[in-house]
């Protein structure tokens, strides 16, 4: 499967395959209200394509940590802003195959705040589809590396799904029930970024493509 073709066309012809590529950014900590203005912060991000947002979170199992939610509604985080990354020409079915292939490289138990986090996942999607990268400030913390990891509170060491219950497979996704704790910053204490409505939002895990059926990206 090839890259999604980036479209710069301004014509008015209808094209069902064209879709906006949007980076949705969330605050992982309330400290961002102060540090954001100096170009620093701890952020979660997801990529919005064909009306769904895709992100990557941690759990303790060797299965996909890639999930989909309603755009700008990722539970456990405070939405900050969106950045348009252009328009790609890729059908929803082709994108589903693409994200399932990618999910096999992003198991929940491989998540690492510094080396393989949600922003690395977002950047990987964008690069594979457009040849470009997400803005550097979104993942600046990871690029600063382990120098600052020791200064982070334990509650921010992982973006973790607290429980992974029995999956219910529905058309290529593995669905969590609404009673299941959502993807949140791992802490037993009350998270000030969470709102009551977060508790009732479904997150659907994208089932990874079998390794023997993966299609190499050129």
N, C-alpha and C positions, 0 to 999 in steps of 0.2 A: 504494500500500500504506500502510495506517495504522500508527500506533504499536501496539506490543504493549500490551495492556491490563494494568495492574498489578492483581494480585489480592490482596486483604487477607482473603479468605474463610477461615474456620476450619472449614468443613464437611468431611465425610469422603467426599463424592462424588468418584469418579474422574474426572479430566479429563486426557486424554492431551496436551492442548495446554499445560497449565501446566508451567512449568519455573522452577527457581531461577535467579536472576541473581546471579552471584558475581564479585567482583573479587579476583583472585589477584595478590599482590604479591611481588616478588623483589628481592634486593639486587643491585645492579650493581657494587658495590665493597665490600670488607671494611671500609672506613672507616665504613660504616653502623652497624656494631656500637657505635660510639662516638657518632655524630651523631644516630642515631635517637631517642635519649632526650631530645634538646633540640628535637625536631620538625623535623629536617633530614636529608636523605639523598638518594642518587641511586638511583632505583628503576626497575625495569621492571614493567609490569603487563599483565595479560591478562584478558579477560572469559570466564567459563565459562557456557555455555548448552547445554542438551540434551546434557550429557556430554562436550563438547569445549571447549577453551580457544582463544580467538582473540587474536592479537597483531599488532603491526606492527613490521617491521624494515627496515633499509636494504639496498639493493644498487644496482648501477650501471645498472639497466635501467628503461625506461619501461613497466613491467608491475607487476602487483599485488605489493605488499610485505606483504599480509595473509596470515597463515599460521595453521594450526590444529595443536595438539599435544594430548597427553593432559593433563588438568587437573593443575596443580601440578608439572608435569614439563618446563617450558620449558628446553631445553638451553642451557647457557652461563651460567645464573644460579642463585643460591642462593635457594630458596623461603623467604619470611619469614612470610607470614600471608594469610588470606583474610577478606574482608568481605562479608557477605550484603547484597544490595541489594534483596531482596524476591523476589516471584514474579510472572512475567509470563504472560499467556495468549497464546501464540503457537506455532503448530505448528512442527515442525522444518523442514518444507518452506518455510514462510513466512519463517522465520529465515534459511534458506539463501539465498533470493532477496534478503532484506534485506542480508546480509553481502556478497553478490556485487555488489549495487548500490554499497555503501559502498566496496568494494575499488577501484572505478574512480577514487575520489578519493584513494587512498592507494598510489600507485606507490612502489616502493622507492627510486627516485632523487629523491623529494621529501622524504625523511626529513630532519629537522633537529632537533638536540638541544633547541634553545630554542623553536622555533616550531611544529614538527610532529613530535612524538615518539610513542612507544608509549602514553604516558599521555594525550596529546591524543586518540589513537584510542580508548582505553578510555572516556574521558569523552564522546566523540562518540556511541558506541554507547549508553551509559547515558542520555544526554540525549534521544536520538531515541526510545528505548524507554519512558522513564519521566518525562521532563521534569525530572529531577534531575541532579546532578553527582557525580562521585567526590569523596572527601575531599580537601580542599585540600592537605594535607601531602604527598600522593603525588607531585604535580607542582610542588611549591614551587620547586624549582630553576629550572624553565622560567619561572615567573612573576617570579622575580628578574631574569631576562633576561640580556642580554649583559654586565651588570656583573660577573658571576661566570664567564662562559664562558672568559675568558682565564686563569682560575685552574685550569681543569680539565685533567688530563693528556690527551694526545692519544688515549690508549687508550680514553677515555670520550666522545669526540666523536661517536661513532655506534654504534648497535646494528646491526651489519652482518652480512649473509650473505656470508661470505668468497668463495664461488663460487656461481654459478648455472649448473648443468649443463643438459643437455637435459631438458626437461620431459616427464613421462609423464602424460597427462591421464586422470583417473579420476573420473567422475561429479562434474564441477564443480570438482575440485581438480587442482592441478598438483603432482606428488609428487617430492620429492628422494630420491635413493638414500641408504642408510644410510652409504655411504662418503663422502658429501659433508660437509664441515665444517658444523656447525650454526650457528644464529644466536648470535653471541657478541660480546662487547665487542671492538672492532677493535684487535687488538694482535698482534704477532709473538711476543711473549714469553708464557711460560706464565701462564695466568690462574688464580690461586689459588681462584677460585670454581667452576672446572670440576672435575667428577669423571669418572673413566674411563667410567662408564656413559653420560655425555652424548654420547659419540662415536657411539653406536649407536642414538640416538633419531631417528626420522623426523620431519621437519616437512613438512606439506602446505600448499602455497600455494593460497589461494583464488583461483580464476580470476575476474577482474572481469567483470561483465555488460557486453555491448557498449553503447556510448554511446547507440545508437538504440533500445535496449530498456530503458533505465533507467526506473524508476518513481519519480516525485517523491513525497517524503514531505510530507504536509500540514503 
